[in-house]
C-alpha cells in the first residue's frame, strides 16, 4: 500500500511510519524539512517539500496529522493564526491537490481532537454528540474536520480521529509532566475534577491501522481509552508510578493569570468514550491508566 502522511515527523506519525514500514508499505511524508524525514521516520520513507513533486501519483490512502502543538505556548493572535494555518489551511491545500489527481486515494484519515466537544463538564460524550461549548480549541477542531470532509466530494472516504492525550515514552504530554513529578513537585490542576481522556501511543497506532484496513469505516471516531480519568486520579496514578508524592496543586486563578485563554484547555475536560471503535471490534491493549503508565515508565521496556 502506498500511503502519504502529513505530520509524519510528529509523535504519532513517527510511530505509524515504524509500524507500517514493518508491514512493507511504501510511505511518503509531506514535510517542511523533507531532508529530516528518513532520519526521523525511517530510511525507506521519502520526504517531499511540495506535493507537486509527486506528480500524478497513485495513492491508496492519505493520513493527515499535521498541526502545530496546541498547548505548548500562549494563545496569542500570532499563535492562533499558526494553529489555524497548520491545520485548516494545510488540509485545504491537501484536498485541492488531491482533486487534481487522475487516480485518487480511496481513503483519507484526518486528525482531530477531543477538544472538538469543548468543555463538556460531566456529560459522557460519544461520536454523535454535538459540541458542548464553543471555545477556540473546539472551533479549531470543527473547522479542521470540515476542511477534511471536503475530500468526500472527490469520492474519497474520510475518517476523523478525535484523539485524547497521547501517552508515550518519548515526547508528548507525559514527557512534559515527568520532570516536576519526579522531583515530587507535581499535583492536580485546579480542583482536579476535570476529565482527562487519554490513550497509549501503541493503541493510537493500532486503531489508525485498524481503521485503515476497515473497508466501511467513515466519519468520526473517539481515539481514547475506554476508561477516562479525572485530573486528580491521573495525578495520583502518575505519582504512585514514580513513587513520589503529588502535593503541589496548581490553583486555577494562578493558571488563568499565567496562561490566559489557554488555561481553559487545562481546566476544562471531556468525558469521552470510544463507542464506535468498540462497536466495530477494536480492542485496546491499555484500557486502564495504571497499566499504561507502568508500561511507559518501565526503563527496561522498549516502546514499539
C-alpha positions as CSV (number, residue, x, y, z in Angstrom):
1,X,0.0,0.0,0.0
2,X,1.3,3.5,-0.9
3,X,0.5,5.9,1.9
4,X,1.1,9.7,2.1
5,X,1.3,11.3,5.5
6,X,1.2,14.8,6.7
7,X,2.6,15.3,10.3
8,X,4.7,12.3,9.7
9,X,7.6,13.6,11.7
10,X,5.4,14.1,14.8
11,X,4.9,11.8,17.7
12,X,2.1,9.7,16.2
13,X,3.4,10.0,12.6
14,X,6.8,8.6,13.5
15,X,5.2,5.7,15.3
16,X,2.9,5.0,12.4
17,X,5.9,5.0,10.0
18,X,7.8,2.5,12.1
19,X,4.7,0.2,12.2
20,X,3.9,0.4,8.5
21,X,7.4,0.0,7.4
22,X,7.5,-3.3,9.2
23,X,4.4,-4.3,7.2
24,X,6.1,-3.4,3.9
25,X,4.0,-0.3,3.0
26,X,5.5,2.4,0.8
27,X,5.5,5.7,2.8
28,X,5.7,9.3,1.7
29,X,5.8,12.3,4.1
30,X,4.9,15.9,3.2
31,X,7.1,18.0,5.4
32,X,8.7,21.4,5.7
33,X,12.0,19.7,6.3
34,X,12.0,16.7,3.9
35,X,15.7,16.1,4.4
36,X,15.0,15.1,8.0
37,X,12.2,12.6,7.1
38,X,14.5,9.5,6.6
39,X,16.2,10.1,9.9
40,X,13.0,10.6,11.9
41,X,10.6,8.3,10.1
42,X,12.8,5.5,8.7
43,X,15.4,5.3,5.9
44,X,12.9,4.0,3.4
45,X,10.5,6.9,3.9
46,X,10.5,9.6,1.3
47,X,10.1,13.2,2.3
48,X,8.7,15.9,-0.1
49,X,8.6,19.6,0.4
50,X,5.9,20.2,-2.2
51,X,3.1,17.8,-3.2
52,X,3.6,18.7,-6.8
53,X,6.9,16.7,-6.6
54,X,4.8,13.6,-6.6
55,X,3.3,14.2,-10.0
56,X,0.1,12.3,-10.8
57,X,0.9,9.6,-8.3
58,X,-1.4,6.8,-7.3
59,X,-2.0,6.7,-3.6
60,X,-4.0,4.2,-1.6
61,X,-4.5,6.3,1.5
62,X,-3.7,9.7,3.0
63,X,-3.1,10.2,6.7
64,X,-3.5,13.9,7.6
65,X,-2.0,14.5,11.1
66,X,-0.2,17.9,10.6
67,X,-0.7,20.6,13.2
68,X,1.4,22.8,15.5
69,X,1.2,21.7,19.1
70,X,-1.8,23.4,20.7
71,X,-0.8,23.6,24.4
72,X,2.9,24.5,24.2
73,X,2.6,28.3,24.1
74,X,0.2,31.1,25.0
75,X,-2.7,31.6,22.5
76,X,-1.5,35.0,21.2
77,X,-3.1,36.2,18.0
78,X,0.0,35.1,16.1
79,X,-0.1,31.6,17.8
80,X,-3.8,31.2,16.9
81,X,-3.0,32.1,13.3
82,X,-0.3,29.4,13.2
83,X,-2.5,26.8,14.8
84,X,-5.2,27.6,12.1
85,X,-2.7,27.6,9.2
86,X,-1.0,24.4,10.2
87,X,-4.4,22.5,10.4
88,X,-7.1,24.1,8.3
89,X,-5.1,25.8,5.6
90,X,-2.8,22.9,5.2
91,X,-5.7,20.4,4.9
92,X,-7.4,22.7,2.3
93,X,-4.2,22.7,0.2
94,X,-4.0,18.9,0.6
95,X,-7.6,18.4,-0.6
96,X,-7.1,20.8,-3.5
97,X,-4.1,18.8,-4.6
98,X,-6.0,15.5,-4.3
99,X,-8.7,17.0,-6.6
100,X,-6.1,17.2,-9.4
101,X,-5.0,13.5,-9.3
102,X,-6.2,11.2,-12.0
103,X,-6.3,8.2,-9.6
104,X,-7.4,9.5,-6.2
105,X,-6.9,7.5,-3.0
106,X,-9.9,5.7,-1.6
107,X,-9.4,6.9,2.0
108,X,-8.2,9.9,4.0
109,X,-7.8,9.5,7.7
110,X,-7.6,13.0,9.2
111,X,-6.6,14.2,12.6
112,X,-8.8,16.0,15.1
113,X,-9.0,16.0,18.9
114,X,-11.4,15.5,21.8
115,X,-11.3,19.3,22.1
116,X,-13.9,19.2,19.3
117,X,-16.5,18.8,22.0
118,X,-15.4,21.8,24.1
119,X,-15.5,21.8,27.9
120,X,-18.3,19.3,28.5
121,X,-18.2,19.0,32.3
122,X,-19.8,15.7,33.4
123,X,-21.5,14.8,30.1
124,X,-20.5,11.5,28.6
125,X,-19.5,12.1,25.0
126,X,-19.9,9.7,22.1
127,X,-19.3,10.4,18.4
128,X,-22.8,11.5,17.6
129,X,-23.0,14.1,20.4
130,X,-22.7,17.8,19.5
131,X,-20.1,20.2,20.9
132,X,-20.8,21.2,24.4
133,X,-19.2,24.7,24.2
134,X,-17.6,26.9,21.6
135,X,-14.1,27.8,22.8
136,X,-11.1,28.3,20.5
137,X,-10.0,24.7,20.6
138,X,-13.5,23.5,19.7
139,X,-13.7,26.0,16.8
140,X,-10.3,24.9,15.6
141,X,-11.2,21.2,15.5
142,X,-14.6,21.8,13.9
143,X,-13.0,23.8,11.1
144,X,-10.3,21.1,10.7
145,X,-12.8,18.4,10.3
146,X,-14.9,20.4,7.9
147,X,-11.8,21.0,5.7
148,X,-11.1,17.3,5.6
149,X,-14.6,16.4,4.8
150,X,-14.3,18.3,1.5
151,X,-12.5,15.3,0.3
152,X,-15.8,13.4,0.3
153,X,-16.8,15.5,-2.7
154,X,-13.9,13.9,-4.6
155,X,-15.2,10.4,-3.9
156,X,-12.7,9.8,-1.0
157,X,-13.9,8.1,2.2
158,X,-13.0,10.3,5.2
159,X,-12.3,9.1,8.7
160,X,-11.8,11.7,11.5
161,X,-9.7,10.8,14.6
162,X,-10.7,12.7,17.7
163,X,-7.6,12.0,19.8
164,X,-7.2,12.4,23.6
165,X,-4.0,13.0,25.4
166,X,-1.4,10.6,23.9
167,X,0.9,9.0,26.4
168,X,4.3,8.0,25.1
169,X,7.8,7.3,26.4
170,X,9.4,9.9,24.2
171,X,7.5,13.1,23.5
172,X,4.0,14.4,24.1
173,X,2.1,15.2,27.2
174,X,3.6,12.7,29.6
175,X,7.2,13.8,28.9
176,X,6.4,17.3,29.9
177,X,4.9,16.1,33.2
178,X,7.7,13.8,34.3
179,X,10.4,16.3,35.4
180,X,8.3,18.0,38.1
181,X,6.6,14.8,39.2
182,X,10.0,13.0,39.6
183,X,11.0,15.8,41.9
184,X,7.9,15.4,43.9
185,X,6.6,18.7,42.7
186,X,3.6,17.5,40.8
187,X,-0.1,18.0,41.7
188,X,-3.6,18.3,40.3
189,X,-4.7,21.2,38.1
190,X,-7.4,23.3,39.7
191,X,-9.8,21.2,41.6
192,X,-8.7,18.1,39.7
193,X,-12.3,17.1,38.8
194,X,-12.0,17.7,35.0
195,X,-12.0,14.6,32.9
196,X,-8.8,13.6,31.0
197,X,-9.4,11.3,28.1
198,X,-6.1,9.6,27.4
199,X,-4.6,6.9,25.1
200,X,-1.4,4.9,25.0
201,X,0.6,5.6,21.8
202,X,0.6,1.9,20.9
203,X,-3.2,1.9,21.0
204,X,-3.3,5.1,18.9
205,X,-1.2,3.5,16.2
206,X,-3.2,0.3,16.4
207,X,-6.5,2.0,16.0
208,X,-5.4,4.0,13.0
209,X,-4.1,0.8,11.4
210,X,-7.4,-0.9,12.3
211,X,-9.4,1.8,10.6
212,X,-7.0,1.9,7.6
213,X,-8.0,-1.8,6.9
214,X,-11.7,-1.4,7.8
215,X,-13.5,-1.1,4.5
216,X,-16.6,0.6,5.8
217,X,-15.2,2.9,8.4
218,X,-16.1,6.5,8.0
219,X,-16.8,9.7,9.9
220,X,-15.6,10.5,13.5
221,X,-14.0,8.1,16.0
222,X,-13.1,9.0,19.5
223,X,-9.4,7.9,20.0
224,X,-9.1,7.5,23.7
225,X,-9.0,4.6,26.2
226,X,-12.4,3.3,27.3
227,X,-11.7,4.3,30.9
228,X,-11.0,8.0,31.1
229,X,-10.0,9.5,34.4
230,X,-10.3,12.8,36.2
231,X,-7.2,15.0,36.5
232,X,-6.8,14.2,40.2
233,X,-6.9,10.5,39.5
234,X,-4.3,10.9,36.7
235,X,-2.1,12.9,39.1
236,X,-2.4,10.3,41.8
237,X,-1.6,7.4,39.4
238,X,1.4,9.1,37.9
239,X,2.8,10.0,41.3
240,X,2.4,6.4,42.5
241,X,4.0,5.0,39.4
242,X,7.0,7.2,40.1
243,X,7.0,6.5,43.9
244,X,6.7,10.2,44.6
245,X,4.2,12.4,46.4
246,X,2.0,14.8,44.5
247,X,1.4,17.6,47.0
248,X,1.6,20.8,44.9
249,X,-1.7,21.5,43.1
250,X,-1.7,24.3,40.5
251,X,-4.5,26.7,41.6
252,X,-7.0,27.7,38.8
253,X,-6.6,31.5,39.4
254,X,-2.8,31.2,39.1
255,X,-3.2,29.2,35.9
256,X,-5.5,31.7,34.4
257,X,-3.1,34.5,35.1
258,X,-0.1,32.6,33.7
259,X,-1.7,31.0,30.7
260,X,-4.6,33.3,29.8
261,X,-7.2,31.7,27.4
262,X,-5.1,28.6,27.1
263,X,-5.9,27.8,30.8
264,X,-9.4,26.9,29.7
265,X,-8.0,23.9,27.9
266,X,-6.2,22.7,31.0
267,X,-9.1,23.4,33.5
268,X,-11.8,22.0,31.3
269,X,-12.3,18.5,30.1
270,X,-14.3,15.9,28.2
271,X,-15.7,12.6,29.5
272,X,-15.2,10.9,26.1
273,X,-15.9,7.3,25.3
274,X,-14.7,5.3,22.2
275,X,-18.1,3.9,21.4
276,X,-17.7,3.5,17.6
277,X,-14.3,1.8,17.9
278,X,-15.6,-0.7,20.5
279,X,-18.7,-1.4,18.5
280,X,-16.6,-2.2,15.4
281,X,-14.4,-4.6,17.1
282,X,-11.3,-2.7,18.1
283,X,-9.7,-3.9,21.3
284,X,-7.5,-1.6,23.4
285,X,-4.3,-3.1,24.8
286,X,-4.2,-0.5,27.5
287,X,-7.7,0.2,28.9
288,X,-6.6,1.2,32.4
289,X,-4.2,4.1,33.3
290,X,-2.0,2.3,35.8
291,X,-1.1,-0.4,33.3
292,X,-0.4,2.2,30.6
293,X,1.9,4.2,33.0
294,X,3.7,1.0,34.2
295,X,4.4,0.1,30.6
296,X,5.7,3.5,29.6
297,X,7.7,4.1,32.8
298,X,9.4,0.7,32.8
299,X,13.0,1.6,32.0
300,X,13.6,-2.0,30.7
301,X,10.8,-1.8,28.2
302,X,11.4,-0.5,24.7
303,X,8.3,1.1,23.2
304,X,7.4,-0.3,19.8
